[in-house]
Amino acid sequence: MKLMNKAALITGAGAGIGRAISMLFAKEGAKIGVIDSIPEAGLQTVQLIENINGIAKFIQADVSNTRDVEKAVNSIAAEYGSLDILVNNAGVCFVGPIAELTEEQWDVTIDVNLKGTFLCSKYAAPHLKKNGVGVIINMSSGLGLYGGACWSAYCASKGGIIALTKALAVEFAPDNIRVNCILPGAVATDMLLRNTTMQAKIAGLSGPEEINELMKKIIPLRRIATPEDMAFGALYLASDESSYVTGIELSIDGGYLAT
Ligand SMILES: NC(=O)c1ccc[n+]([C@@H]2O[C@H](COP(=O)([O-])OP(=O)(O)OC[C@H]3O[C@@H](n4cnc5c(N)ncnc54)[C@H](O)[C@@H]3O)[C@@H](O)[C@H]2O)c1
């Protein structure tokens, strides 16, 4: 097992990519701190992990709230006696032209996606430093590198995560904490369904299936990713197999960035 006895805190672990990472890390021997703002979602992930004889504890927290984050990080570290891995995965997205994007939607996007990554990293760092080895994995997006019409706040937040990843990789290298980010392409989750439903509406298309078909035509590997595709990338970045890798953007996008 690649993560035996490691303690991993995973945000947004109640659904989609965060749940898939939690399940895979648990299968690989890690004890999981399941963080989500929605209790039913987080508790369901804990149940799924326990069903495979894994170890998990749920803490409800909004990653954009300082007190929530400090409490969640400290209680997971206390529960497991250490913290070895942090996965900043929680994210939100509002799709729409900038003229219709409200200030509140902009603030929520930046607060959850970017400030949440900052807060969790800030409060996890002292724990990660204790063992002389630690890992932070940030969930960015291909949309942090290239533009997308109607994705302004999301692109800004995800581009910020790439810059923050590089800054922290350099800052934490002397402590042997590696900081990397993943750039997923389109991944079949509730978020993708919400986004493609909105995109279809804006473009006057029949529905999310039509957007999916259009996406498949432009992705070289001709399919939408599964959350497990992202989890295997996260496992590589969390394990000792990547012990000389820090500050990178790992694209898992079926080749889209190569086009
Ligand atoms: N699905 C995709 O196509 C795709 C592509 C690129 C990047 N991403 C990124 O991957 C990450 C996971 O995406 P997903 O598709 O699994 O999303 P999802 O919406 O399916 O799941 C996100 C989870 O995060 C939780 N969450 C949301 N706001 C939170 C907050 N403030 N505090 C704590 N938890 C919160 C939700 O309750 C939910 O359980 C996000 O950062 C997203 O931006 C997704």
The ligand as a Tripos MOL2 file, in Angstrom:
@<TRIPOS>MOLECULE
LIG
   44    48     1     0     0
SMALL
NO_CHARGES

@<TRIPOS>ATOM
      1 N1        -15.6390   18.3360  -12.6700 N.am      1 LIG1
      2 C1        -14.8270   18.9410  -13.5120 C.2       1 LIG1
      3 O1        -14.9890   18.8510  -14.7440 O.2       1 LIG1
      4 C2        -13.6500   19.7430  -12.9970 C.ar      1 LIG1
      5 C3        -12.7290   20.2280  -13.9330 C.ar      1 LIG1
      6 C4        -11.6480   20.9720  -13.4740 C.ar      1 LIG1
      7 C5        -11.4700   21.2050  -12.1180 C.ar      1 LIG1
      8 N2        -12.3910   20.7240  -11.2180 N.ar      1 LIG1
      9 C6        -12.1800   21.0260   -9.8110 C.3       1 LIG1
     10 O2        -12.1380   19.8340   -9.0480 O.3       1 LIG1
     11 C7        -12.6410   20.0880   -7.7380 C.3       1 LIG1
     12 C8        -13.7590   19.0980   -7.4160 C.3       1 LIG1
     13 O3        -14.7710   19.2420   -8.3960 O.3       1 LIG1
     14 P1        -16.0350   18.2500   -8.5240 P.3       1 LIG1
     15 O4        -16.3650   18.2400   -9.9580 O.co2     1 LIG1
     16 O5        -15.7940   17.0200   -7.7860 O.co2     1 LIG1
     17 O6        -17.1330   19.1540   -7.7710 O.3       1 LIG1
     18 P2        -18.5170   18.7310   -7.0440 P.3       1 LIG1
     19 O7        -19.3510   19.9690   -7.0620 O.co2     1 LIG1
     20 O8        -19.0590   17.5150   -7.6680 O.co2     1 LIG1
     21 O9        -18.0510   18.4240   -5.5450 O.3       1 LIG1
     22 C9        -17.4850   19.4580   -4.7770 C.3       1 LIG1
     23 C10       -17.6120   19.1580   -3.2970 C.3       1 LIG1
     24 O10       -17.0580   20.2910   -2.5950 O.3       1 LIG1
     25 C11       -17.9300   20.6780   -1.5500 C.3       1 LIG1
     26 N3        -17.7810   22.1150   -1.2740 N.ar      1 LIG1
     27 C12       -18.1920   23.1430   -2.0410 C.ar      1 LIG1
     28 N4        -17.9320   24.3150   -1.4300 N.ar      1 LIG1
     29 C13       -17.3330   23.9990   -0.2500 C.ar      1 LIG1
     30 C14       -16.8360   24.7850    0.8240 C.ar      1 LIG1
     31 N5        -16.9350   26.1260    0.8300 N.pl3     1 LIG1
     32 N6        -16.2730   24.1570    1.8780 N.ar      1 LIG1
     33 C15       -16.1970   22.7850    1.9060 C.ar      1 LIG1
     34 N7        -16.6730   22.0070    0.9310 N.ar      1 LIG1
     35 C16       -17.2280   22.6100   -0.1490 C.ar      1 LIG1
     36 C17       -19.3290   20.3270   -2.0830 C.3       1 LIG1
     37 O11       -20.2690   20.2040   -1.0240 O.3       1 LIG1
     38 C18       -19.0660   19.0270   -2.8220 C.3       1 LIG1
     39 O12       -19.2030   17.9180   -1.9570 O.3       1 LIG1
     40 C19       -13.0930   21.5420   -7.7340 C.3       1 LIG1
     41 O13       -12.0860   22.3470   -7.1960 O.3       1 LIG1
     42 C20       -13.2870   21.8380   -9.1960 C.3       1 LIG1
     43 O14       -13.1580   23.2230   -9.4760 O.3       1 LIG1
     44 C21       -13.4700   19.9930  -11.6270 C.ar      1 LIG1
@<TRIPOS>BOND
     1     1     2 1
     2     2     3 2
     3     2     4 1
     4     4     5 ar
     5     4    44 ar
     6     5     6 ar
     7     6     7 ar
     8     7     8 ar
     9     8     9 1
    10     8    44 ar
    11     9    10 1
    12     9    42 1
    13    10    11 1
    14    11    12 1
    15    11    40 1
    16    12    13 1
    17    13    14 1
    18    14    15 2
    19    14    16 1
    20    14    17 1
    21    17    18 1
    22    18    19 2
    23    18    20 1
    24    18    21 1
    25    21    22 1
    26    22    23 1
    27    23    24 1
    28    23    38 1
    29    24    25 1
    30    25    26 1
    31    25    36 1
    32    26    27 ar
    33    26    35 ar
    34    27    28 ar
    35    28    29 ar
    36    29    30 ar
    37    29    35 ar
    38    30    31 1
    39    30    32 ar
    40    32    33 ar
    41    33    34 ar
    42    34    35 ar
    43    36    37 1
    44    36    38 1
    45    38    39 1
    46    40    41 1
    47    40    42 1
    48    42    43 1
@<TRIPOS>SUBSTRUCTURE
     1 LIG1         1 GROUP 0 **** ****
